[in-house]
Amino acid sequence: MTLMVALGLSESGTEVSASWISGNFFHIARLWPLILLTKFSVVALLNLPFYAGEPLQIALMVAMLIIDGTLMLLPRRNWFRHRMPHIQNWMMLPMVFLSGLTFSLWLGYETKAATDALFLAAVPELSVALLAVCIFGDRRLLGISYFLGALLVSVVEKAGMAQIGLLLSCVIVMLVATLRQATADRDQAIARHQQDLRAQRSDRLLQEHERTGRGWFWETDRQGCLTYISDTLAQSLSVSVGTLIGKPITEIVRPGDKKQGDGERTLGFHLSARTGFADIPVCAAMAKEEERWWSISGQPVFNEYGQFHGFRGAGTDLTETRRNQAEVTRLAQFDSLTGLANRIQMLRSLEQAVADRHGKPGECTLMMLDLDRFKIVNDTLGHPAGDALLRQVSQRLQRVVGEKGLVGRQGGDEFKILLPGRHDQTVLAHLAQAVISAVSQPYTVEGNAVVIGVSIGLSVCPQDGVTADALIRNADLALYAAKGDGRGVHRFYSSDMHADAENRRQLEEDLRRALTDDGLHLVYQPVVSSKTEQITGYEALLRWNHPVRGPISPALFIPIAEDSGLIAQIGEWVMRTACRDAAEWQEGIRVAVNVSPTQFANPGFPSTVMNALAAAQLAPERLELEITESVFLNDDDGTDAMFNRLKAIGVRLALDDFGTGYSSLGYLKKAPFDKIKIDQSFVRGAAIKGNRNSAIIKAIVSLAEALGMDTTAEGAETQDELALIRQLGCSHIQGYIYGRPMPMADVMASQNRAGTAASANGFQSSRPERKTMLRTIAVHHDGHVYTGRVRNISATGALIEGLWNVPVGTLFAIEMAENQFVNATSKWSRDDRMGVEFAGAVDVSTLRNPPRSMAS
């Protein structure tokens, strides 16, 4: 098999396919006329007749000519040349064998009388055979075939041993040489084939590498002109490869810039110095659509004599990497939502602004901004709407500030404005007011009209601080003061603002002491069934009676407890105390306890509830946990798991302050609430004519009934509100109409006196909210103008001073503001005071400057 493979006789033909090609046989066909000519020359030299008249001799002559003619013509035919190499070889071997056979037979026919003569018998056949071998070249098997044909005739004709031995020796020598050469040819063929495979594999890998776009290759000549460039690179530049070939490589790239961190040694330096280089960042000079960056590596190419031939190297695309690096840098310095400077960049800029210059602190102004009423928008319209609103706010801030300073977002709805240099306080006040005015203009968010405000606190360097921390702290104090003064205003920092911060810190310390010294106590407000007027439960409310300051409002100390982390301890104390007190009430009366988001998020909260119930021996169904919608801010599997664990205990769940938060129907669908509590902001004033709160209450009640939930209306104070709540179908009522919050002793006394019966006690009707003011007005009556002062005012009436003993029913035209008149009727009068009723509702917020006649 080895011999056949080496000689090209194997069907695979893969190992030596490069040697056995049809072109070689075509070469044989062109030289074969020499064989025929040699045969005739040998016959002529031996003085043998070409034709003796014998039929056999004629047949041999014709056969020889046909066979030799076939060898001359066959390899020239296309159908032969398209055959596999081993097929061609097998077709040629019989023809060569017959060529040697017929010539030897014909020659032997003529020389029978001299068959024992070595020269006459062997030399003619041997000379033609050797010439054939020369024509065959390394195709020794063809030569052996020819010799075998001649040898066969010699044996058949019983030639002499000398003739047979000579021919047989040639066959043996050629056979040995063929075997040795075949082995060498096979090894060389296998080596060439493996080399070809490696080269093909390398080519495929390089092509695949180029095709994927991860890298490309280039080559230059001695002058630095491109002799090869990858197609992928040319395509990225939107040019053809032919356009780039012959151009200096320095024309398609710009050398690296040291300022951009690209290294001191540029591409041009390495090319001129003929030194290798690696990973030099360069920018494409021929990029048309966008800036492109590459990383180029290369090595000089020298021949075996040390002569420089050019450069050869590779490159990779850095464009996306550079773009990502730029994006990372942008994200590190700018807010991803608004595009403003972020907290880090603002702090760095502030530190640079206050840095010492020539021994003096820098001069700058820091504004801290906090949006007013933003949380309502975020809660009601959702976070995407809130994000859209923040983007619009940032655009307005940039328009107002312009080039005067740097605008940044601190986080959430807080912003900063940094104004470098010294600025007059009047200029700063005008800028702050311009910001407030711009931010307070209406917005359109997802088709909804939205109005918010902004409060601003200002601190100035160096008078308010010479460090970034001091300026931030003092601007925060000024912002806190602005919010305390009614929001929508700006305040400059002053030293007395520290007193408020100190007051808060002191309250926190006192609250910690009150928690450990039993300074807190609970009061209970009854919850009454609207149908039976029976008390079904009480809500536990936390109170703090400060030993020095007296009662502290929960609106003041609860936020302090949340910020300081005390809310968890306070909540646990409230839970234990409420359960203990409820255990002493009449059977069936529940106690409601408010749960903070911090408590709800604590995985150990269910254990706290069970411990409190167990310690008080209170049935779980008598405990009602009031939860606000803020627990859904981190709505995840943990929230659902907490609800499931609490319901497994058996306690009731109530959704508190419904209507003021997200009010999402999705929460009601997934959370297992037993009750919805309607916030008091919807109850108070609901009975006033024209108030739309009643429609909201009705919608909430209908929703609760559809979901099988109870409802509690909070904040009922008057008889008309009570009647409306009952009419709208609320199942429970809570408010001053049925009693104010009371200590545990009073609860026990009430139950001992009246059991669970409740009685309504309150004013008959509600009145609009009044606004206290001291405002000079002009009162027109019967052609006279009187001067009066408004003490308090609502949408339907006012208390006026300055007119004595005015008869009830007197009609007036009151000039509340310049060119703004309101018709009114006196309803009562006592000394210099009288109450008036407006003929129509008045929007108090629209009152502008007082009348010009009064302004002086």
C-alpha positions in Angstrom: 0.0 0.0 0.0 2.9 2.3 0.8 4.3 1.7 -2.7 1.0 2.3 -4.4 0.4 5.5 -2.4 3.9 6.7 -3.2 3.5 5.9 -6.9 0.1 7.6 -7.1 -1.9 4.4 -7.5 -4.0 4.8 -4.4 -7.5 6.1 -5.0 -7.2 8.7 -2.3 -4.5 10.5 -4.1 -4.3 13.0 -1.3 -0.7 12.5 -0.1 1.0 13.0 -3.5 -1.7 14.7 -5.4 0.7 17.6 -6.1 3.1 15.2 -8.0 0.6 13.2 -10.1 -1.1 15.8 -12.3 -2.3 15.4 -15.9 0.3 18.0 -17.0 3.1 15.5 -16.5 1.4 13.0 -18.8 0.9 15.7 -21.4 4.7 16.3 -21.2 5.3 12.5 -21.9 2.9 12.7 -24.9 4.9 15.6 -26.4 8.2 13.7 -26.0 7.0 10.2 -27.0 7.7 10.9 -30.7 11.4 10.6 -29.7 10.7 7.0 -28.6 9.2 6.2 -32.0 12.1 7.9 -33.8 14.6 6.0 -31.7 12.9 2.7 -32.6 13.2 3.4 -36.3 16.8 4.6 -35.8 17.8 1.4 -34.0 16.2 -0.6 -36.8 18.1 1.4 -39.4 21.4 1.1 -37.5 21.0 -2.7 -37.3 20.2 -2.7 -41.0 17.0 -4.5 -40.5 14.2 -4.3 -43.1 11.1 -2.4 -42.0 8.9 -4.7 -44.0 9.7 -8.3 -45.0 6.2 -9.3 -46.2 5.3 -11.4 -43.3 1.7 -10.9 -42.0 2.9 -11.2 -38.4 5.6 -8.7 -38.9 3.0 -6.3 -40.4 0.6 -6.9 -37.5 3.4 -6.1 -35.0 4.4 -3.0 -36.9 0.8 -1.7 -37.0 0.2 -2.6 -33.3 3.3 -0.7 -32.3 2.4 2.4 -34.3 -1.2 2.3 -32.8 0.1 1.9 -29.3 2.8 4.6 -29.6 0.3 6.9 -31.4 -2.1 6.4 -28.5 0.6 7.4 -26.0 1.2 10.5 -28.0 -2.5 11.5 -28.4 -4.2 10.1 -25.2 -2.8 12.6 -22.7 -3.8 15.5 -25.0 -7.5 14.7 -24.6 -9.6 16.8 -22.1 -11.6 13.8 -20.9 -8.3 12.1 -20.0 -6.9 15.2 -18.3 -10.1 15.5 -16.1 -9.6 12.0 -14.7 -8.2 11.4 -11.2 -4.4 11.1 -11.2 -4.4 7.4 -10.2 -6.9 6.7 -13.0 -4.6 8.3 -15.5 -1.7 6.3 -14.2 -3.6 3.0 -14.5 -4.5 3.9 -18.1 -1.0 4.7 -19.1 0.7 1.6 -17.6 -0.8 -1.0 -20.0 -0.1 1.3 -23.0 3.6 1.6 -22.0 3.8 -2.2 -21.3 2.4 -2.9 -24.8 4.7 -0.4 -26.3 7.8 -2.2 -25.0 6.2 -5.6 -25.8 5.4 -4.9 -29.4 8.7 -3.3 -30.1 10.6 -6.3 -28.6 8.4 -8.8 -30.5 8.9 -6.9 -33.8 12.6 -6.6 -33.1 12.9 -10.2 -32.1 11.1 -11.3 -35.2 13.8 -9.6 -37.3 16.8 -10.9 -35.2 15.9 -14.5 -34.5 19.1 -15.6 -36.2 21.1 -13.5 -33.9 19.3 -13.9 -30.6 22.3 -15.0 -28.8 24.3 -12.0 -29.8 24.3 -9.6 -26.9 24.6 -6.5 -28.9 22.0 -7.4 -31.4 19.5 -8.8 -28.9 19.8 -6.5 -25.8 21.2 -3.2 -26.8 18.3 -2.1 -29.1 15.7 -3.0 -26.6 17.7 -1.5 -23.7 18.4 1.8 -25.4 14.8 2.4 -26.3 13.8 1.4 -22.7 16.3 3.7 -21.2 15.1 6.6 -23.4 11.6 5.9 -22.2 12.7 6.0 -18.6 14.3 9.4 -19.2 11.1 10.6 -20.7 9.1 9.2 -17.8 11.3 11.0 -15.3 10.3 10.1 -11.7 7.5 7.8 -12.9 9.7 4.8 -12.6 6.8 2.4 -12.6 6.1 3.3 -16.2 9.8 2.5 -17.0 9.5 -0.8 -15.2 6.4 -1.5 -17.2 8.3 -0.8 -20.4 11.2 -3.0 -19.3 8.8 -5.8 -18.4 7.3 -5.7 -21.8 10.8 -6.1 -23.4 11.8 -8.7 -20.8 8.7 -10.8 -21.4 9.6 -11.1 -25.1 13.1 -12.0 -24.3 12.0 -14.8 -22.0 9.4 -16.1 -24.5 11.8 -16.0 -27.3 14.3 -17.8 -25.1 16.9 -15.2 -25.5 20.3 -15.6 -24.0 21.0 -15.3 -20.4 23.0 -12.2 -21.0 20.1 -10.4 -22.6 17.6 -11.6 -20.0 20.0 -10.8 -17.1 20.7 -7.3 -18.5 17.0 -6.5 -18.8 16.2 -8.2 -15.4 19.0 -6.2 -13.7 17.6 -3.0 -15.0 14.2 -3.9 -13.7 15.5 -4.8 -10.3 17.7 -1.7 -10.1 14.7 0.5 -11.1 12.4 -1.3 -8.7 14.8 -0.7 -5.7 15.3 2.9 -6.7 11.6 3.2 -7.1 10.9 1.8 -3.6 13.5 4.1 -2.0 12.4 7.1 -3.9 8.8 6.2 -3.2 9.5 6.2 0.5 11.2 9.6 0.3 8.5 11.0 -2.0 5.9 9.8 0.5 7.6 11.4 3.4 8.1 14.6 1.5 4.5 14.5 0.3 3.1 14.0 3.8 5.4 16.8 5.1 4.2 19.1 2.3 0.6 18.1 2.9 0.9 18.8 6.7 2.6 22.1 5.9 -0.2 23.0 3.5 -2.8 22.0 6.1 -1.1 24.3 8.7 -0.9 27.1 6.2 -4.5 26.6 5.2 -5.5 26.4 8.9 -3.5 29.6 9.6 -5.1 31.3 6.7 -8.6 30.3 7.8 -7.9 31.5 11.4 -6.5 34.8 10.2 -9.4 35.3 7.8 -11.9 34.4 10.5 -10.1 36.8 12.9 -10.4 39.6 10.3 -14.0 38.7 9.4 -15.1 39.0 13.0 -13.8 42.5 13.2 -11.8 41.9 16.3 -8.5 42.6 14.5 -6.9 43.3 11.2 -3.4 43.0 9.6 -1.1 45.3 7.7 2.2 45.3 5.9 4.4 48.0 4.4 7.5 48.2 2.2 10.8 49.8 2.9 9.3 53.3 2.3 6.4 52.7 4.8 3.8 52.3 2.0 1.1 49.7 2.5 1.5 46.5 0.6 -1.3 44.7 2.4 -4.3 45.8 4.5 -7.2 43.7 5.7 -10.6 44.1 4.0 -12.3 44.7 7.3 -10.3 47.8 7.9 -11.0 49.2 4.5 -14.7 48.6 5.0 -14.7 50.4 8.3 -13.2 53.4 6.5 -15.7 53.0 3.6 -12.9 52.8 1.0 -11.6 50.0 -1.1 -8.4 48.0 -0.4 -6.9 49.2 -3.7 -7.3 52.8 -2.6 -5.2 52.1 0.5 -2.4 50.0 -1.2 0.6 52.1 -1.9 -0.3 54.9 0.5 2.0 55.6 3.5 0.5 54.2 6.6 0.9 57.5 8.3 -1.7 58.9 5.9 -4.5 56.7 7.2 -3.7 57.2 10.9 -2.9 60.2 13.0 -0.1 59.7 15.5 -1.0 59.3 19.2 -1.4 62.4 21.3 0.5 62.6 24.5 -2.2 64.7 26.1 -4.7 61.9 25.6 -2.4 59.4 27.3 -1.3 57.7 24.1 2.4 57.6 25.0 5.3 59.8 24.2 6.6 57.7 21.3 4.2 58.0 18.4 3.7 55.7 15.4 5.8 58.0 13.1 8.8 57.8 15.5 8.8 54.0 15.5 8.4 53.8 11.7 11.4 56.1 11.2 13.5 54.4 13.8 12.6 50.9 12.5 11.9 49.6 16.0 9.1 47.4 17.1 6.1 48.8 18.9 2.9 47.4 20.6 -0.5 48.8 21.4 -0.1 52.4 20.3 -3.5 54.1 20.2 -4.0 56.1 17.1 -7.0 57.9 15.5 -8.0 57.1 12.0 -7.4 60.0 9.6 -9.7 58.8 6.9 -12.8 58.0 8.9 -15.8 59.7 7.3 -18.8 59.0 9.4 -17.4 58.9 13.0 -14.2 59.1 14.8 -12.4 55.8 15.0 -9.6 54.7 17.2 -7.2 51.8 16.7 -4.5 50.0 18.7 -1.6 49.2 16.4 1.3 46.8 16.9 4.1 46.1 14.5 7.6 44.7 14.0 10.3 45.5 11.4 11.0 42.7 8.8 14.6 41.9 7.9 15.9 39.2 5.5 18.6 36.7 6.2 21.2 39.4 5.3 19.8 41.9 7.8 18.3 44.1 5.1 15.2 46.0 6.1 12.1 45.1 4.0 9.4 47.0 5.8 6.9 46.5 8.7 4.4 43.9 9.4 1.8 44.0 12.2 -1.7 43.9 13.4 -4.3 46.2 14.8 -7.6 46.2 16.8 -10.5 48.6 16.9 -10.6 50.8 20.1 -13.6 52.8 19.1 -16.1 51.0 21.2 -13.6 50.8 24.1 -13.0 54.5 23.9 -16.7 55.1 23.7 -17.3 52.9 26.8 -14.6 54.7 28.6 -16.1 58.1 27.8 -19.5 56.8 28.9 -18.0 55.6 32.2 -16.3 58.9 32.7 -19.6 60.7 31.9 -21.5 58.5 34.3 -18.9 59.1 37.0 -19.4 62.9 36.7 -23.0 63.4 35.4 -26.4 62.3 36.6 -27.7 59.6 34.3 -31.3 60.8 34.5 -31.0 64.6 34.0 -27.5 64.9 32.5 -26.6 67.4 35.2 -23.4 67.2 37.2 -23.7 64.5 39.9 -22.9 64.6 43.6 -19.3 63.7 43.0 -18.6 66.4 40.4 -20.4 69.0 42.4 -18.4 68.2 45.5 -15.1 68.3 43.5 -16.1 71.6 41.9 -17.1 73.1 45.3 -13.7 72.0 46.8 -11.9 73.7 43.9 -14.0 76.8 44.3 -13.2 77.2 48.0 -9.5 76.3 47.6 -6.9 78.8 48.8 -5.5 81.1 46.2 -2.5 83.2 47.1 -3.2 82.6 50.8 -6.9 83.6 50.5 -10.0 81.3 50.5 -11.9 81.2 47.3 -15.2 83.0 46.7 -18.4 81.2 45.6 -22.0 80.7 46.5 -23.8 77.4 47.0 -27.5 77.0 46.5 -29.3 73.9 47.8 -32.7 73.3 46.2 -35.5 71.0 47.2 -38.6 70.5 45.2 -42.0 71.1 46.9 -44.9 68.8 46.3 -42.8 66.5 44.1 -43.5 63.4 46.2 -47.2 63.9 45.5 -46.6 63.8 41.8 -44.2 60.8 42.1 -46.7 58.9 44.2 -49.9 59.7 42.1 -48.5 59.5 38.6 -45.7 57.0 39.2 -42.0 57.0 39.0 -41.7 57.3 35.2 -43.7 60.5 35.4 -41.5 61.7 38.3 -38.4 61.1 36.2 -39.9 63.0 33.3 -40.7 65.9 35.6 -37.1 65.9 37.0 -35.7 66.1 33.5 -37.9 69.1 32.8 -36.9 70.8 36.0 -33.2 70.3 35.2 -33.7 71.9 31.8 -35.3 75.0 33.4 -32.6 75.3 35.9 -29.9 75.2 33.2 -31.8 77.9 31.2 -32.0 80.2 34.2 -28.4 79.7 35.5 -26.8 79.5 32.1 -23.1 80.2 32.1 -23.2 81.9 35.5 -22.7 78.6 37.4 -22.8 74.8 37.5 -26.1 73.0 38.1 -26.1 69.6 39.6 -28.4 67.0 41.0 -27.8 65.9 44.6 -30.2 62.9 44.4 -33.9 62.4 44.5 -35.6 65.8 44.1 -32.6 67.8 45.5 -30.4 70.0 43.3 -27.4 72.2 43.8 -26.2 75.4 42.0 -22.6 76.5 42.4 -21.8 80.1 41.5 -18.0 80.8 41.4 -16.7 84.2 42.4 -18.2 87.0 44.5 -21.8 88.0 44.0 -23.8 90.8 45.5 -26.6 89.5 47.8 -29.2 91.3 45.8 -28.1 89.6 42.6 -28.2 86.3 44.4 -31.7 86.9 45.7 -32.9 87.9 42.2 -31.3 84.7 40.7 -32.9 82.6 43.5 -36.3 84.2 42.9 -35.9 83.6 39.1 -35.2 79.9 39.8 -38.3 79.7 42.0 -40.4 81.4 39.4 -39.2 79.2 36.6 -39.6 75.9 38.5 -43.0 76.9 39.7 -44.5 77.3 36.2 -46.9 74.5 35.2 -45.5 71.4 33.6 -47.1 68.8 31.2 -46.2 65.3 32.2 -47.8 62.4 30.3 -50.7 64.6 29.4 -51.2 65.8 32.9 -50.8 69.4 34.1 -48.5 69.4 37.1 -47.5 72.3 39.4 -44.7 72.1 41.9 -42.5 74.5 43.8 -38.9 74.8 45.1 -37.3 76.0 48.3 -33.7 77.3 48.2 -31.0 77.7 50.9 -27.9 79.7 50.2 -24.5 79.9 51.8 -21.6 82.1 50.7 -17.9 81.5 50.9 -15.9 82.8 52.8 -18.3 84.5 55.2 -20.5 81.3 55.8 -17.6 78.8 55.7 -14.3 78.2 54.0 -14.6 74.5 53.4 -17.0 72.5 51.2 -18.5 70.6 54.2 -19.2 73.9 56.0 -20.9 75.4 53.0 -23.0 72.3 52.4 -24.0 72.1 56.0 -25.0 75.8 56.2 -26.8 75.7 52.9 -28.8 72.8 54.2 -29.7 74.8 57.4 -30.8 77.7 55.2 -32.9 75.3 53.1 -34.5 73.8 56.2 -35.4 77.4 57.3 -36.9 78.1 53.8 -39.1 75.0 54.1 -40.1 76.1 57.6 -41.1 79.5 56.4 -43.8 78.1 54.1 -41.8 76.7 51.2 -41.5 78.3 47.8 -39.0 80.9 49.2 -35.2 81.3 49.5 -33.2 81.9 52.6 -29.6 82.9 53.2 -27.7 81.2 55.9 -27.5 82.9 59.3 -25.8 81.8 62.5 -29.1 81.5 64.4 -30.1 78.7 62.1 -27.8 76.5 64.1 -30.3 76.8 67.0 -32.9 74.9 65.1 -30.4 72.1 64.3 -29.3 72.1 67.9 -33.0 71.9 68.9 -33.5 68.9 66.8 -30.4 67.2 68.2 -31.6 67.9 71.7 -35.0 66.5 71.0 -33.4 63.3 69.7 -31.5 62.9 73.0 -34.6 63.6 75.0 -36.6 61.1 73.0 -34.0 58.4 73.7 -34.2 59.2 77.4 -38.0 59.2 77.3 -38.0 55.7 75.7 -35.8 54.3 78.5 -37.5 56.3 81.3 -41.1 55.5 80.3 -41.7 59.1 79.2 -44.0 58.0 76.3 -47.6 57.0 76.7 -50.5 55.8 74.5 -53.9 57.3 74.0 -56.8 55.6 72.3 -59.4 57.0 69.9 -62.6 55.1 69.4 -63.6 53.5 66.1 -67.4 53.3 65.8 -69.7 51.2 63.6 -71.8 53.5 61.4 -74.8 51.2 61.5 -74.9 50.3 65.2 -73.1 53.3 66.8 -71.2 50.7 68.9 -67.4 51.0 69.6 -65.7 48.2 67.7 -62.2 49.2 68.6 -59.6 51.9 69.4 -56.6 53.2 67.6 -53.5 53.4 69.7 -51.8 56.8 69.3 -48.4 57.7 70.6 -47.9 60.8 72.8 -44.9 62.4 74.4 -45.2 64.9 77.3 -41.8 66.5 77.5 -40.9 67.4 81.1 -39.8 70.9 80.1 -41.4 71.7 76.8 -44.7 70.0 77.5 -46.6 68.0 74.9 -44.6 67.4 71.7 -46.5 66.8 68.5 -46.0 63.4 66.9 -45.5 65.2 63.6 -42.3 66.6 65.2 -40.9 63.6 67.1 -41.9 60.7 64.8 -39.7 61.9 61.9 -36.8 62.3 64.5 -37.4 58.8 65.6 -37.3 57.5 62.0 -34.1 59.4 61.2 -32.3 58.4 64.3 -33.3 54.7 64.1 -35.4 54.7 67.3 -38.6 53.9 65.5 -38.1 50.1 65.8 -37.7 50.2 69.5 -40.6 52.6 69.9 -42.8 50.5 67.6 -42.1 47.4 69.7 -43.0 49.2 72.9 -46.2 50.5 71.4 -47.1 46.9 70.2 -46.6 45.4 73.7 -48.4 48.2 75.5 -51.4 48.3 73.2 -51.9 44.5 73.4 -51.6 44.6 77.2 -54.2 47.3 77.5 -56.6 45.8 75.0 -56.6 42.5 77.0 -58.4 44.4 79.8 -61.2 45.7 77.5 -64.5 44.1 76.8 -64.3 41.0 74.7 -64.4 41.6 71.0 -63.1 45.2 71.0 -60.0 45.5 68.8 -57.0 47.7 69.0 -55.3 49.2 66.0 -51.6 49.9 65.9 -49.7 51.8 63.3 -46.7 50.0 61.7 -43.8 52.0 60.2 -42.2 50.9 57.0 -39.0 50.2 59.0 -40.9 47.8 61.2 -42.6 46.1 58.3 -39.3 45.6 56.5 -37.8 43.8 59.5 -37.9 40.0 59.0 -38.3 39.6 62.8 -41.5 41.7 62.9 -43.9 38.7 62.9 -42.1 37.3 66.0 -42.5 40.7 67.7 -46.3 40.6 67.0 -46.6 37.0 68.3 -44.6 37.8 71.5 -46.8 40.8 72.2 -50.0 38.8 71.7 -48.7 35.9 73.8 -47.5 38.1 76.6 -50.9 39.9 76.8 -53.0 36.7 76.2 -54.8 38.6 73.4 -56.6 36.9 70.6 -54.9 37.6 67.2 -58.1 38.8 65.6 -58.4 41.6 68.1 -55.1 43.2 66.8 -55.3 45.3 63.7 -52.1 46.5 62.1 -52.4 49.8 60.1 -49.9 49.8 57.2 -49.3 52.7 54.9 -48.7 52.3 51.2 -45.0 53.3 51.6 -44.3 49.7 52.5 -44.7 49.0 48.8 -41.8 51.2 47.7 -39.7 48.1 47.8 -42.4 45.9 46.4 -40.8 42.5 46.1 -41.1 38.9 47.2 -40.1 39.9 50.7 -43.2 42.2 50.9 -45.5 39.4 49.8 -43.9 37.0 52.3 -44.4 39.5 55.1 -48.1 39.8 54.4 -48.5 36.0 54.3 -46.7 35.6 57.6 -48.8 38.2 59.3 -52.0 36.8 58.0 -50.9 33.3 59.2 -50.7 34.7 62.7 -54.4 35.7 62.4 -54.2 39.5 62.9 -56.2 42.0 60.8 -54.5 44.3 58.3 -55.7 47.8 57.4 -54.5 50.1 54.6 -54.0 53.4 56.3 -54.3 56.9 54.8 -55.7 55.6 51.5 -55.9 58.2 48.8 -52.8 60.2 49.9 -50.2 57.8 48.6 -49.9 55.6 45.5 -53.5 54.4 45.9 -52.7 51.6 43.5 -55.4 49.0 42.8 -52.6 46.5 42.3 -51.8 46.7 46.0 -55.4 46.0 47.0 -55.5 43.0 44.6 -52.4 41.4 46.0 -52.2 42.5 49.6 -54.7 40.7 52.0 -56.2 43.8 53.7 -59.3 43.6 55.8 -60.0 47.3 55.9 -59.3 50.6 54.0 -59.0 53.7 56.1 -60.0 56.9 54.2 -57.7 59.8 55.0 -59.2 62.7 57.0 -58.2 65.1 54.2 -61.1 63.7 52.2 -63.6 63.7 55.1 -63.1 67.2 56.4 -65.2 69.6 54.4 -66.8 66.8 52.3 -70.3 68.1 53.4 -69.6 71.6 52.1 -71.5 72.4 48.9 -69.4 72.1 45.8 -66.7 70.0 47.5 -65.7 67.0 45.4 -64.4 64.9 48.3 -67.7 63.1 48.7 -67.3 61.6 45.2 -63.9 60.3 46.2 -65.2 58.8 49.4 -68.0 57.1 47.5 -65.6 55.6 45.0 -63.4 54.2 47.7 -66.4 52.7 49.6 -67.6 51.0 46.4 -64.1 49.7 45.7 -63.8 48.3 49.3 -67.3 46.7 49.1 -66.4 45.0 45.8 -63.2 43.6 47.5 -65.0 42.5 50.6 -63.2 45.0 52.8 -64.4 47.3 55.6 -63.9 51.1 55.5 -63.1 53.6 58.2 -63.6 57.4 57.6 -61.1 59.3 59.6 -61.4 62.9 60.9 -65.2 63.2 61.2 -66.0 66.2 63.3 -69.4 67.6 62.5 -73.0 66.2 62.3 -73.3 66.9 58.6 -70.0 65.0 57.9 -71.3 62.1 60.0 -74.6 62.0 58.0 -72.7 62.1 54.7 -70.4 59.3 55.7 -73.3 57.1 56.7 -75.1 58.0 53.5 -72.0 57.0 51.4 -71.9 53.6 53.1 -68.7 53.7 55.2 -68.8 50.9 57.7 -66.8 52.6 60.4 -66.2 56.2 61.6 -63.3 57.7 63.6 -63.0 61.3 64.6 -63.7 64.0 67.2 -67.5 63.5 66.6 -67.2 60.3 68.7 -64.4 61.4 71.0 -60.9 62.6 71.2 -58.0 60.2 72.0 -58.0 59.3 75.7 -55.7 57.6 78.2 -56.2 54.0 79.2 -57.9 55.0 82.5 -60.6 57.0 80.6 -61.2 54.1 78.2 -61.8 51.8 81.1 -64.1 54.3 82.8 -66.1 54.8 79.6 -66.6 51.1 79.1 -67.6 50.7 82.7 -70.1 53.6 82.4 -71.6 53.1 78.9 -70.2 49.8 77.7 -69.5 50.0 73.9 -72.2 52.5 73.1 -71.0 55.7 71.4 -72.8 59.1 71.0 -72.1 61.7 68.5 -71.1 65.2 69.8 -70.1 68.0 67.5 -71.1 71.1 65.5 -73.9 70.7 63.1 -72.1 71.8 60.0 -68.7 72.4 58.6 -67.3 75.6 57.5 -64.5 76.3 55.0 -61.0 76.5 56.2 -60.2 80.0 57.4 -56.9 81.9 56.9 -55.7 84.2 59.5 -54.4 87.6 58.2 -54.2 91.3 59.0 -55.1 93.1 55.9 -56.4 96.7 55.3 -59.4 96.8 53.0 -61.8 99.4 51.6 -65.5 98.8 52.4 -67.9 100.6 50.0 -71.5 101.3 51.1 -74.1 103.7 49.9 -71.5 106.0 48.2 -69.2 106.0 51.2 -65.8 104.3 51.6 -64.8 103.0 55.0 -61.4 101.6 56.1 -61.4 98.1 57.7 -59.1 95.2 58.5 -59.6 91.6 57.7 -58.7 89.3 60.7 -59.5 86.0 59.1 -61.0 84.9 55.8 -62.4 81.9 54.1 -63.9 81.2 50.7 -67.4 82.1 51.9 -66.8 84.9 54.5 -64.5 87.0 56.7 -64.1 88.6 60.1 -63.7 92.4 59.6 -62.6 95.0 62.2 -62.9 98.8 62.2 -66.7 99.3 61.6 -68.9 99.8 64.7 -72.3 98.4 65.3 -73.1 97.5 61.7 -76.8 96.3 61.3 -77.2 92.7 60.3 -78.1 92.3 56.6 -76.2 95.4 55.5 -74.8 95.0 51.9 -71.2 96.0 51.2 -68.8 96.0 48.3 -65.5 95.1 49.8 -62.3 96.0 47.8 -60.1 93.1 48.9 -57.3 94.1 46.5 -56.7 96.7 43.8 -59.6 96.6 41.4 -60.8 93.3 43.0 -64.3 93.7 44.6 -66.4 91.2 46.5 -70.1 91.7 47.4 -70.8 90.7 51.0 -73.6 90.8 53.6 -73.1 91.3 57.4 -74.3 88.3 59.4 -73.5 89.6 62.9 -71.9 92.6 64.5 -70.3 93.2 68.0 -68.6 96.5 68.8 -66.0 97.1 66.0 -66.2 93.5 64.7 -68.5 91.9 62.3 -68.8 88.7 60.3 -69.7 89.0 56.6 -70.8 86.4 54.1 -69.6 86.7 50.5 -72.1 86.6 47.7 -69.9 84.0 45.9 -67.0 81.9 46.7 -63.6 83.7 46.8 -60.2 82.2 45.9 -58.1 83.5 48.8 -54.9 82.5 47.0 -55.6 85.1 44.3 -55.6 88.1 46.6 -52.9 90.5 45.5 -51.8 93.9 46.7 -54.2 95.9 48.9 -56.2 98.7 47.4 -54.2 101.6 46.2 -56.1 104.0 48.4 -55.2 101.9 51.4 -51.6 101.2 50.5 -50.5 104.7 51.4 
